[in-house]
Amino acid sequence: MEKRVSDEQWQAINTCDQTYDTIFYYGVTSTKIFCRPSCHSRTPQRENIRIFTSIVTAERGGFRPCKRCKPDLSERPESTLINKVTQHLDRHYMNSMTLEQLGEQFHVSPFHLQRTFQKRVGLSPNEYITKRRLEEACQLLTNTDRPVNSIAKTVGMPNAAHFITRFRDYYGLTPKQYREKQR
């Protein structure tokens, strides 16, 4: 059902409030595009906004989905991006990679990737890789008798001294102490 914008809806659109994303969509009559309330596109004039309770009603009203906020996708584009990046990092944590390389691979700016990843995961991509490497190192320390420098190289940290320092900072134990404690 199409209706005019209320003060509460107008405020949600003006502040790009995500909490309203599943409650309503807004269409802009001058462009015939509809968006989520959290869309960061330019705020339209209030008199050009129509409110819709569903994607179907917006499309029936002759509006097409915004290419920026993609309201027709069930999952937010940012969530999809972060899921893909996280899966990639989980598979390739042992390889050296920069934020610029990740941005290029996933077609986003390094700044956007860093900010979005930090917001969604609570860690930067670099911190996530380090955490993933250290978790894998724990498995190897517990389940094998491989030397510490070999484990460091396997998990993508070729400098054993740096690996030991990071491990100690994260777990409060050296890799050798961790191994002894697990046995």
DRENNUKOL-916088 format. One record per residue: residue number from 1; x, y, z of N, C-alpha, C, O in turn. Coordinates in nm, 2 decimals. Layout:
N
R, i, n_u, n_v, n_w, ca_u, ca_v, ca_w, c_u, c_v, c_w, o_u, o_v, o_w
R, NUM, X, Y, Z, X, Y, Z, X, Y, Z, X, Y, Z
...
***
This chain:
183
R, i, n_u, n_v, n_w, ca_u, ca_v, ca_w, c_u, c_v, c_w, o_u, o_v, o_w
R, 1, 0.08, -0.12, 0.00, 0.00, 0.00, 0.00, 0.09, 0.12, 0.00, 0.18, 0.14, 0.08
R, 2, 0.06, 0.22, -0.09, 0.13, 0.34, -0.10, 0.07, 0.45, -0.01, -0.05, 0.46, -0.01
R, 3, 0.15, 0.52, 0.06, 0.10, 0.63, 0.14, 0.21, 0.74, 0.15, 0.32, 0.72, 0.11
R, 4, 0.17, 0.86, 0.20, 0.26, 0.97, 0.22, 0.34, 0.95, 0.34, 0.31, 0.86, 0.43
R, 5, 0.45, 1.02, 0.35, 0.55, 1.00, 0.45, 0.51, 1.07, 0.58, 0.47, 1.18, 0.58
R, 6, 0.52, 1.00, 0.69, 0.49, 1.05, 0.83, 0.62, 1.12, 0.88, 0.73, 1.11, 0.82
R, 7, 0.60, 1.19, 0.99, 0.72, 1.26, 1.05, 0.82, 1.16, 1.09, 0.94, 1.18, 1.08
R, 8, 0.78, 1.05, 1.15, 0.87, 0.94, 1.20, 0.95, 0.88, 1.08, 1.07, 0.86, 1.09
R, 9, 0.87, 0.85, 0.97, 0.94, 0.79, 0.85, 1.04, 0.89, 0.79, 1.14, 0.85, 0.75
R, 10, 1.00, 1.02, 0.79, 1.08, 1.12, 0.73, 1.21, 1.13, 0.81, 1.32, 1.14, 0.76
R, 11, 1.20, 1.12, 0.94, 1.32, 1.13, 1.03, 1.41, 1.00, 1.00, 1.53, 1.02, 1.00
R, 12, 1.35, 0.89, 0.99, 1.42, 0.76, 0.96, 1.50, 0.77, 0.83, 1.61, 0.73, 0.82
R, 13, 1.44, 0.83, 0.73, 1.50, 0.85, 0.60, 1.61, 0.95, 0.61, 1.72, 0.93, 0.55
R, 14, 1.59, 1.06, 0.67, 1.69, 1.17, 0.69, 1.81, 1.12, 0.76, 1.93, 1.16, 0.73
R, 15, 1.80, 1.03, 0.86, 1.91, 0.98, 0.94, 1.96, 0.85, 0.90, 2.05, 0.79, 0.96
R, 16, 1.90, 0.79, 0.79, 1.95, 0.66, 0.73, 1.94, 0.56, 0.84, 2.04, 0.48, 0.86
R, 17, 1.83, 0.55, 0.91, 1.81, 0.46, 1.03, 1.78, 0.32, 0.98, 1.68, 0.29, 0.92
R, 18, 1.88, 0.23, 1.01, 1.87, 0.09, 0.97, 1.75, 0.01, 1.04, 1.70, -0.08, 0.99
R, 19, 1.71, 0.06, 1.16, 1.61, -0.01, 1.23, 1.47, -0.01, 1.16, 1.39, -0.09, 1.19
R, 20, 1.46, 0.07, 1.06, 1.33, 0.08, 0.99, 1.34, 0.00, 0.86, 1.24, -0.01, 0.78
R, 21, 1.45, -0.06, 0.83, 1.47, -0.12, 0.70, 1.37, -0.23, 0.66, 1.33, -0.24, 0.55
R, 22, 1.32, -0.31, 0.75, 1.22, -0.41, 0.72, 1.08, -0.36, 0.75, 0.99, -0.44, 0.72
R, 23, 1.07, -0.24, 0.80, 0.93, -0.19, 0.83, 0.87, -0.13, 0.71, 0.75, -0.14, 0.69
R, 24, 0.95, -0.05, 0.64, 0.89, 0.02, 0.52, 1.00, 0.05, 0.42, 1.12, 0.04, 0.45
R, 25, 0.96, 0.08, 0.30, 1.05, 0.12, 0.19, 0.99, 0.26, 0.14, 0.88, 0.28, 0.16
R, 26, 1.08, 0.34, 0.08, 1.03, 0.46, 0.03, 1.07, 0.47, -0.12, 1.18, 0.44, -0.16
R, 27, 0.97, 0.52, -0.19, 0.99, 0.55, -0.34, 1.00, 0.70, -0.36, 0.94, 0.78, -0.29
R, 28, 1.08, 0.73, -0.46, 1.09, 0.87, -0.50, 1.02, 0.89, -0.64, 1.06, 0.83, -0.74
R, 29, 0.92, 0.97, -0.64, 0.83, 0.99, -0.76, 0.91, 1.05, -0.87, 0.88, 1.02, -0.99
R, 30, 1.01, 1.13, -0.85, 1.08, 1.20, -0.96, 1.18, 1.10, -1.03, 1.21, 1.12, -1.14
R, 31, 1.22, 0.99, -0.96, 1.31, 0.90, -1.02, 1.25, 0.76, -1.04, 1.31, 0.68, -1.12
R, 32, 1.14, 0.74, -0.98, 1.07, 0.60, -0.98, 1.16, 0.49, -0.93, 1.16, 0.38, -0.97
R, 33, 1.24, 0.53, -0.83, 1.33, 0.43, -0.76, 1.28, 0.42, -0.61, 1.24, 0.52, -0.55
R, 34, 1.29, 0.30, -0.56, 1.26, 0.28, -0.42, 1.38, 0.23, -0.34, 1.46, 0.16, -0.40
R, 35, 1.39, 0.27, -0.21, 1.50, 0.24, -0.13, 1.46, 0.19, 0.01, 1.35, 0.19, 0.05
R, 36, 1.57, 0.14, 0.08, 1.55, 0.11, 0.22, 1.57, 0.25, 0.30, 1.63, 0.34, 0.24
R, 37, 1.51, 0.26, 0.41, 1.53, 0.39, 0.49, 1.68, 0.42, 0.52, 1.71, 0.53, 0.54
R, 38, 1.76, 0.32, 0.53, 1.90, 0.34, 0.56, 1.99, 0.37, 0.44, 2.11, 0.39, 0.45
R, 39, 1.93, 0.39, 0.32, 2.01, 0.42, 0.20, 2.08, 0.55, 0.22, 2.02, 0.65, 0.27
R, 40, 2.20, 0.55, 0.17, 2.28, 0.67, 0.19, 2.28, 0.76, 0.06, 2.37, 0.84, 0.04
R, 41, 2.18, 0.73, -0.03, 2.17, 0.82, -0.14, 2.12, 0.96, -0.10, 2.09, 0.98, 0.02
R, 42, 2.13, 1.05, -0.19, 2.09, 1.19, -0.16, 1.94, 1.19, -0.11, 1.85, 1.12, -0.17
R, 43, 1.91, 1.26, 0.00, 1.78, 1.26, 0.05, 1.69, 1.34, -0.04, 1.71, 1.45, -0.08
R, 44, 1.58, 1.27, -0.08, 1.49, 1.34, -0.18, 1.40, 1.45, -0.10, 1.39, 1.45, 0.02
R, 45, 1.33, 1.53, -0.18, 1.24, 1.62, -0.13, 1.12, 1.54, -0.07, 1.07, 1.44, -0.13
R, 46, 1.07, 1.59, 0.04, 0.97, 1.51, 0.12, 0.84, 1.49, 0.03, 0.78, 1.39, 0.04
R, 47, 0.81, 1.59, -0.04, 0.68, 1.58, -0.12, 0.70, 1.48, -0.24, 0.59, 1.44, -0.30
R, 48, 0.82, 1.43, -0.27, 0.84, 1.34, -0.37, 0.85, 1.19, -0.32, 0.87, 1.10, -0.40
R, 49, 0.83, 1.18, -0.19, 0.84, 1.04, -0.13, 0.71, 0.98, -0.12, 0.61, 1.04, -0.08
R, 50, 0.70, 0.85, -0.15, 0.59, 0.76, -0.12, 0.64, 0.64, -0.04, 0.75, 0.59, -0.06
R, 51, 0.56, 0.60, 0.06, 0.59, 0.49, 0.15, 0.53, 0.36, 0.11, 0.41, 0.36, 0.07
R, 52, 0.60, 0.26, 0.11, 0.55, 0.12, 0.08, 0.58, 0.03, 0.19, 0.68, 0.04, 0.25
R, 53, 0.48, -0.06, 0.21, 0.50, -0.16, 0.32, 0.58, -0.29, 0.27, 0.62, -0.37, 0.35
R, 54, 0.59, -0.30, 0.14, 0.67, -0.42, 0.09, 0.73, -0.38, -0.04, 0.70, -0.28, -0.11
R, 55, 0.82, -0.47, -0.08, 0.89, -0.46, -0.21, 0.79, -0.47, -0.32, 0.79, -0.40, -0.42
R, 56, 0.70, -0.57, -0.31, 0.60, -0.60, -0.41, 0.51, -0.48, -0.44, 0.49, -0.45, -0.56
R, 57, 0.47, -0.41, -0.33, 0.38, -0.29, -0.36, 0.46, -0.18, -0.42, 0.41, -0.11, -0.51
R, 58, 0.59, -0.17, -0.39, 0.67, -0.06, -0.45, 0.68, -0.10, -0.60, 0.67, -0.01, -0.69
R, 59, 0.71, -0.22, -0.64, 0.73, -0.26, -0.78, 0.60, -0.25, -0.85, 0.60, -0.20, -0.97
R, 60, 0.49, -0.29, -0.79, 0.35, -0.27, -0.85, 0.32, -0.12, -0.88, 0.25, -0.09, -0.97
R, 61, 0.38, -0.04, -0.79, 0.36, 0.11, -0.81, 0.44, 0.17, -0.92, 0.44, 0.29, -0.94
R, 62, 0.52, 0.08, -0.99, 0.60, 0.13, -1.10, 0.74, 0.18, -1.06, 0.81, 0.24, -1.13
R, 63, 0.79, 0.14, -0.93, 0.92, 0.18, -0.89, 1.02, 0.06, -0.90, 0.98, -0.05, -0.89
R, 64, 1.14, 0.10, -0.93, 1.25, -0.01, -0.94, 1.34, 0.01, -0.82, 1.35, 0.11, -0.77
R, 65, 1.41, -0.11, -0.79, 1.50, -0.10, -0.67, 1.62, -0.02, -0.69, 1.67, -0.01, -0.80
R, 66, 1.66, 0.05, -0.59, 1.79, 0.13, -0.59, 1.91, 0.04, -0.61, 1.91, -0.07, -0.55
R, 67, 2.00, 0.08, -0.69, 2.12, 0.00, -0.71, 2.22, 0.02, -0.60, 2.32, -0.05, -0.59
R, 68, 2.20, 0.12, -0.52, 2.29, 0.14, -0.41, 2.26, 0.06, -0.28, 2.35, -0.01, -0.23
R, 69, 2.14, 0.06, -0.23, 2.10, -0.01, -0.11, 2.04, -0.15, -0.14, 2.02, -0.23, -0.05
R, 70, 2.00, -0.17, -0.27, 1.95, -0.30, -0.31, 1.84, -0.35, -0.22, 1.86, -0.46, -0.16
R, 71, 1.73, -0.28, -0.21, 1.62, -0.33, -0.12, 1.56, -0.46, -0.16, 1.49, -0.52, -0.08
R, 72, 1.58, -0.50, -0.29, 1.52, -0.63, -0.34, 1.60, -0.75, -0.29, 1.55, -0.86, -0.31
R, 73, 1.71, -0.73, -0.23, 1.79, -0.84, -0.18, 1.75, -0.87, -0.04, 1.74, -0.78, 0.04
R, 74, 1.74, -1.00, 0.00, 1.70, -1.03, 0.13, 1.81, -0.99, 0.23, 1.78, -0.96, 0.35
R, 75, 1.93, -1.01, 0.19, 2.04, -0.98, 0.28, 2.10, -0.84, 0.24, 2.11, -0.81, 0.12
R, 76, 2.15, -0.77, 0.33, 2.21, -0.64, 0.30, 2.34, -0.66, 0.22, 2.41, -0.76, 0.25
R, 77, 2.37, -0.58, 0.12, 2.49, -0.59, 0.04, 2.62, -0.60, 0.13, 2.71, -0.67, 0.10
R, 78, 2.62, -0.52, 0.24, 2.74, -0.52, 0.33, 2.75, -0.65, 0.39, 2.87, -0.70, 0.41
R, 79, 2.64, -0.72, 0.43, 2.65, -0.85, 0.49, 2.71, -0.95, 0.39, 2.79, -1.04, 0.43
R, 80, 2.66, -0.94, 0.27, 2.71, -1.03, 0.17, 2.86, -1.02, 0.14, 2.93, -1.11, 0.14
R, 81, 2.90, -0.89, 0.14, 3.04, -0.86, 0.12, 3.12, -0.92, 0.23, 3.22, -0.99, 0.21
R, 82, 3.08, -0.89, 0.36, 3.16, -0.94, 0.47, 3.16, -1.09, 0.48, 3.26, -1.15, 0.52
R, 83, 3.05, -1.15, 0.45, 3.05, -1.30, 0.44, 3.15, -1.36, 0.34, 3.22, -1.45, 0.37
R, 84, 3.15, -1.30, 0.22, 3.25, -1.34, 0.12, 3.39, -1.32, 0.16, 3.48, -1.40, 0.14
R, 85, 3.42, -1.20, 0.22, 3.56, -1.17, 0.26, 3.60, -1.26, 0.38, 3.71, -1.31, 0.38
R, 86, 3.51, -1.29, 0.47, 3.54, -1.37, 0.58, 3.57, -1.52, 0.54, 3.67, -1.58, 0.58
R, 87, 3.49, -1.57, 0.44, 3.51, -1.70, 0.39, 3.65, -1.70, 0.32, 3.72, -1.80, 0.33
R, 88, 3.68, -1.60, 0.24, 3.81, -1.59, 0.17, 3.92, -1.59, 0.27, 4.02, -1.67, 0.26
R, 89, 3.91, -1.51, 0.38, 4.02, -1.51, 0.48, 4.03, -1.64, 0.55, 4.15, -1.68, 0.58
R, 90, 3.92, -1.71, 0.58, 3.93, -1.84, 0.64, 4.00, -1.94, 0.56, 4.07, -2.03, 0.61
R, 91, 3.98, -1.93, 0.43, 4.05, -2.03, 0.33, 4.19, -1.99, 0.31, 4.27, -2.08, 0.28
R, 92, 4.23, -1.86, 0.31, 4.36, -1.82, 0.27, 4.44, -1.75, 0.38, 4.53, -1.67, 0.34
R, 93, 4.41, -1.77, 0.50, 4.47, -1.70, 0.61, 4.62, -1.71, 0.61, 4.69, -1.63, 0.66
R, 94, 4.67, -1.82, 0.56, 4.82, -1.85, 0.56, 4.89, -1.77, 0.45, 5.02, -1.76, 0.46
R, 95, 4.82, -1.71, 0.36, 4.88, -1.63, 0.25, 4.90, -1.48, 0.30, 4.81, -1.43, 0.37
R, 96, 5.00, -1.42, 0.25, 5.02, -1.28, 0.27, 4.92, -1.20, 0.18, 4.91, -1.23, 0.06
R, 97, 4.85, -1.11, 0.24, 4.75, -1.02, 0.16, 4.74, -0.89, 0.23, 4.74, -0.87, 0.35
R, 98, 4.72, -0.79, 0.14, 4.70, -0.65, 0.19, 4.56, -0.61, 0.18, 4.48, -0.67, 0.11
R, 99, 4.52, -0.51, 0.25, 4.39, -0.45, 0.24, 4.36, -0.41, 0.10, 4.25, -0.42, 0.05
R, 100, 4.46, -0.35, 0.03, 4.44, -0.31, -0.11, 4.41, -0.43, -0.20, 4.32, -0.42, -0.29
R, 101, 4.48, -0.54, -0.18, 4.45, -0.66, -0.26, 4.31, -0.71, -0.23, 4.24, -0.75, -0.33
R, 102, 4.27, -0.71, -0.11, 4.14, -0.76, -0.07, 4.03, -0.67, -0.14, 3.93, -0.71, -0.19
R, 103, 4.05, -0.53, -0.12, 3.96, -0.44, -0.18, 3.95, -0.46, -0.33, 3.84, -0.46, -0.39
R, 104, 4.06, -0.48, -0.40, 4.06, -0.50, -0.54, 3.99, -0.63, -0.58, 3.91, -0.63, -0.67
R, 105, 4.01, -0.73, -0.50, 3.95, -0.86, -0.53, 3.79, -0.86, -0.51, 3.72, -0.92, -0.59
R, 106, 3.75, -0.78, -0.41, 3.60, -0.77, -0.39, 3.54, -0.64, -0.44, 3.42, -0.61, -0.41
R, 107, 3.61, -0.57, -0.52, 3.56, -0.45, -0.59, 3.51, -0.34, -0.50, 3.40, -0.28, -0.52
R, 108, 3.58, -0.32, -0.39, 3.55, -0.21, -0.30, 3.68, -0.14, -0.26, 3.79, -0.19, -0.27
R, 109, 3.66, -0.02, -0.21, 3.78, 0.06, -0.17, 3.84, -0.01, -0.04, 3.76, -0.06, 0.04
R, 110, 3.97, 0.00, -0.02, 4.02, -0.06, 0.10, 3.97, 0.01, 0.23, 3.94, -0.05, 0.33
R, 111, 3.94, 0.14, 0.22, 3.88, 0.22, 0.33, 3.75, 0.16, 0.36, 3.71, 0.14, 0.48
R, 112, 3.66, 0.14, 0.26, 3.52, 0.09, 0.28, 3.53, -0.05, 0.34, 3.46, -0.08, 0.44
R, 113, 3.62, -0.13, 0.29, 3.63, -0.27, 0.34, 3.67, -0.27, 0.48, 3.61, -0.34, 0.57
R, 114, 3.77, -0.19, 0.52, 3.82, -0.18, 0.66, 3.71, -0.14, 0.75, 3.69, -0.20, 0.85
R, 115, 3.64, -0.03, 0.72, 3.54, 0.03, 0.80, 3.42, -0.07, 0.82, 3.37, -0.09, 0.93
R, 116, 3.38, -0.13, 0.71, 3.26, -0.22, 0.71, 3.30, -0.35, 0.78, 3.22, -0.40, 0.87
R, 117, 3.41, -0.40, 0.76, 3.46, -0.53, 0.82, 3.46, -0.50, 0.98, 3.42, -0.58, 1.05
R, 118, 3.53, -0.39, 1.01, 3.54, -0.36, 1.16, 3.41, -0.35, 1.22, 3.39, -0.39, 1.33
R, 119, 3.31, -0.28, 1.15, 3.18, -0.26, 1.21, 3.10, -0.39, 1.23, 3.04, -0.41, 1.33
R, 120, 3.11, -0.48, 1.13, 3.04, -0.60, 1.13, 3.10, -0.72, 1.21, 3.03, -0.79, 1.28
R, 121, 3.23, -0.73, 1.21, 3.30, -0.84, 1.27, 3.36, -0.80, 1.41, 3.38, -0.88, 1.49
R, 122, 3.39, -0.67, 1.42, 3.45, -0.63, 1.55, 3.60, -0.63, 1.55, 3.67, -0.60, 1.65
R, 123, 3.66, -0.67, 1.43, 3.80, -0.68, 1.41, 3.83, -0.62, 1.28, 3.75, -0.62, 1.19
R, 124, 3.95, -0.57, 1.26, 4.00, -0.53, 1.12, 4.03, -0.66, 1.05, 4.05, -0.76, 1.11
R, 125, 4.03, -0.65, 0.91, 4.07, -0.78, 0.84, 4.21, -0.83, 0.88, 4.22, -0.95, 0.89
R, 126, 4.30, -0.74, 0.91, 4.43, -0.78, 0.96, 4.43, -0.85, 1.09, 4.49, -0.96, 1.11
R, 127, 4.35, -0.80, 1.18, 4.33, -0.86, 1.32, 4.26, -1.00, 1.30, 4.30, -1.09, 1.37
R, 128, 4.17, -1.00, 1.21, 4.09, -1.13, 1.19, 4.19, -1.24, 1.14, 4.19, -1.35, 1.18
R, 129, 4.28, -1.20, 1.04, 4.37, -1.30, 0.99, 4.47, -1.34, 1.10, 4.49, -1.46, 1.11
R, 130, 4.52, -1.25, 1.18, 4.61, -1.29, 1.29, 4.54, -1.38, 1.38, 4.60, -1.48, 1.42
R, 131, 4.41, -1.35, 1.42, 4.34, -1.44, 1.51, 4.32, -1.58, 1.45, 4.34, -1.68, 1.52
R, 132, 4.29, -1.58, 1.32, 4.27, -1.71, 1.25, 4.40, -1.79, 1.25, 4.40, -1.91, 1.27
R, 133, 4.51, -1.72, 1.22, 4.64, -1.79, 1.22, 4.68, -1.85, 1.36, 4.72, -1.96, 1.37
R, 134, 4.65, -1.77, 1.46, 4.68, -1.81, 1.60, 4.59, -1.93, 1.64, 4.64, -2.02, 1.71
R, 135, 4.47, -1.93, 1.60, 4.38, -2.04, 1.63, 4.43, -2.17, 1.56, 4.43, -2.28, 1.62
R, 136, 4.47, -2.16, 1.43, 4.52, -2.27, 1.36, 4.65, -2.32, 1.43, 4.68, -2.44, 1.44
R, 137, 4.74, -2.23, 1.47, 4.86, -2.26, 1.54, 4.83, -2.34, 1.67, 4.90, -2.44, 1.70
R, 138, 4.73, -2.30, 1.74, 4.69, -2.38, 1.86, 4.66, -2.52, 1.82, 4.70, -2.62, 1.89
R, 139, 4.58, -2.54, 1.71, 4.55, -2.68, 1.67, 4.68, -2.76, 1.64, 4.69, -2.87, 1.68
R, 140, 4.77, -2.70, 1.57, 4.89, -2.76, 1.53, 4.98, -2.79, 1.65, 5.05, -2.89, 1.66
R, 141, 4.99, -2.70, 1.75, 5.07, -2.72, 1.87, 5.01, -2.83, 1.95, 5.08, -2.91, 2.01
R, 142, 4.88, -2.84, 1.95, 4.81, -2.95, 2.03, 4.82, -3.08, 1.97, 4.84, -3.18, 2.04
R, 143, 4.81, -3.09, 1.83, 4.79, -3.22, 1.77, 4.92, -3.27, 1.69, 4.92, -3.38, 1.64
R, 144, 5.03, -3.19, 1.69, 5.15, -3.24, 1.63, 5.27, -3.21, 1.71, 5.26, -3.14, 1.81
R, 145, 5.38, -3.26, 1.67, 5.51, -3.23, 1.74, 5.60, -3.15, 1.65, 5.72, -3.14, 1.68
R, 146, 5.54, -3.08, 1.56, 5.62, -2.99, 1.47, 5.68, -2.88, 1.55, 5.63, -2.83, 1.64
R, 147, 5.80, -2.84, 1.50, 5.87, -2.73, 1.57, 5.79, -2.60, 1.55, 5.71, -2.58, 1.46
R, 148, 5.81, -2.51, 1.65, 5.73, -2.38, 1.65, 5.76, -2.30, 1.52, 5.67, -2.24, 1.47
R, 149, 5.88, -2.30, 1.47, 5.91, -2.22, 1.35, 5.84, -2.28, 1.23, 5.80, -2.20, 1.14
R, 150, 5.83, -2.41, 1.23, 5.75, -2.47, 1.12, 5.60, -2.44, 1.12, 5.54, -2.41, 1.02
R, 151, 5.55, -2.44, 1.24, 5.41, -2.40, 1.26, 5.39, -2.26, 1.22, 5.29, -2.23, 1.15
R, 152, 5.48, -2.17, 1.26, 5.47, -2.03, 1.23, 5.46, -2.01, 1.07, 5.37, -1.94, 1.03
R, 153, 5.55, -2.08, 1.00, 5.55, -2.07, 0.85, 5.42, -2.13, 0.79, 5.36, -2.07, 0.70
R, 154, 5.37, -2.24, 0.85, 5.25, -2.30, 0.80, 5.13, -2.21, 0.81, 5.04, -2.21, 0.72
R, 155, 5.12, -2.14, 0.92, 5.00, -2.05, 0.94, 5.02, -1.91, 0.88, 4.93, -1.82, 0.89
R, 156, 5.13, -1.89, 0.81, 5.15, -1.76, 0.74, 5.23, -1.66, 0.81, 5.23, -1.54, 0.77
R, 157, 5.31, -1.70, 0.91, 5.39, -1.61, 0.98, 5.54, -1.65, 0.98, 5.58, -1.72, 1.07
R, 158, 5.61, -1.62, 0.87, 5.74, -1.68, 0.85, 5.85, -1.63, 0.95, 5.95, -1.70, 0.96
R, 159, 5.82, -1.52, 1.02, 5.91, -1.48, 1.12, 5.87, -1.54, 1.25, 5.77, -1.50, 1.31
R, 160, 5.95, -1.64, 1.30, 5.92, -1.71, 1.42, 5.91, -1.62, 1.55, 5.83, -1.63, 1.63
R, 161, 6.00, -1.52, 1.55, 6.01, -1.43, 1.67, 5.88, -1.35, 1.67, 5.82, -1.33, 1.78
R, 162, 5.83, -1.30, 1.56, 5.71, -1.22, 1.55, 5.59, -1.31, 1.59, 5.50, -1.27, 1.66
R, 163, 5.59, -1.43, 1.54, 5.49, -1.53, 1.57, 5.48, -1.55, 1.72, 5.37, -1.55, 1.78
R, 164, 5.59, -1.58, 1.79, 5.60, -1.61, 1.93, 5.54, -1.48, 2.01, 5.47, -1.50, 2.11
R, 165, 5.58, -1.37, 1.97, 5.54, -1.24, 2.03, 5.39, -1.23, 2.02, 5.32, -1.20, 2.12
R, 166, 5.34, -1.24, 1.90, 5.19, -1.23, 1.88, 5.11, -1.34, 1.96, 5.01, -1.31, 2.02
R, 167, 5.17, -1.46, 1.96, 5.10, -1.57, 2.03, 5.10, -1.54, 2.18, 4.99, -1.55, 2.24
R, 168, 5.21, -1.49, 2.23, 5.21, -1.46, 2.38, 5.12, -1.34, 2.41, 5.05, -1.34, 2.51
R, 169, 5.12, -1.24, 2.32, 5.02, -1.13, 2.34, 4.88, -1.17, 2.34, 4.80, -1.12, 2.42
R, 170, 4.85, -1.27, 2.26, 4.71, -1.31, 2.25, 4.67, -1.41, 2.35, 4.56, -1.40, 2.41
R, 171, 4.75, -1.51, 2.38, 4.72, -1.62, 2.48, 4.78, -1.61, 2.61, 4.75, -1.68, 2.71
R, 172, 4.88, -1.52, 2.63, 4.95, -1.50, 2.76, 5.05, -1.61, 2.78, 5.11, -1.62, 2.89
R, 173, 5.08, -1.69, 2.68, 5.18, -1.80, 2.69, 5.26, -1.80, 2.56, 5.21, -1.76, 2.46
R, 174, 5.38, -1.85, 2.57, 5.46, -1.88, 2.45, 5.40, -2.00, 2.38, 5.33, -2.08, 2.45
R, 175, 5.42, -2.02, 2.25, 5.37, -2.15, 2.19, 5.42, -2.27, 2.26, 5.35, -2.37, 2.28
R, 176, 5.55, -2.27, 2.31, 5.60, -2.39, 2.38, 5.52, -2.41, 2.51, 5.49, -2.52, 2.54
R, 177, 5.50, -2.30, 2.59, 5.42, -2.32, 2.71, 5.28, -2.36, 2.68, 5.22, -2.44, 2.76
R, 178, 5.22, -2.31, 2.58, 5.08, -2.35, 2.54, 5.08, -2.51, 2.51, 5.00, -2.58, 2.56
R, 179, 5.18, -2.55, 2.43, 5.19, -2.69, 2.40, 5.20, -2.78, 2.52, 5.13, -2.88, 2.54
R, 180, 5.29, -2.74, 2.62, 5.31, -2.81, 2.74, 5.18, -2.82, 2.83, 5.15, -2.92, 2.89
R, 181, 5.11, -2.71, 2.83, 4.99, -2.70, 2.91, 4.88, -2.79, 2.85, 4.80, -2.84, 2.92
R, 182, 4.88, -2.81, 2.72, 4.77, -2.89, 2.65, 4.80, -3.04, 2.67, 4.71, -3.12, 2.65
R, 183, 4.92, -3.07, 2.70, 4.95, -3.22, 2.71, 4.94, -3.27, 2.85, 4.96, -3.39, 2.87
***
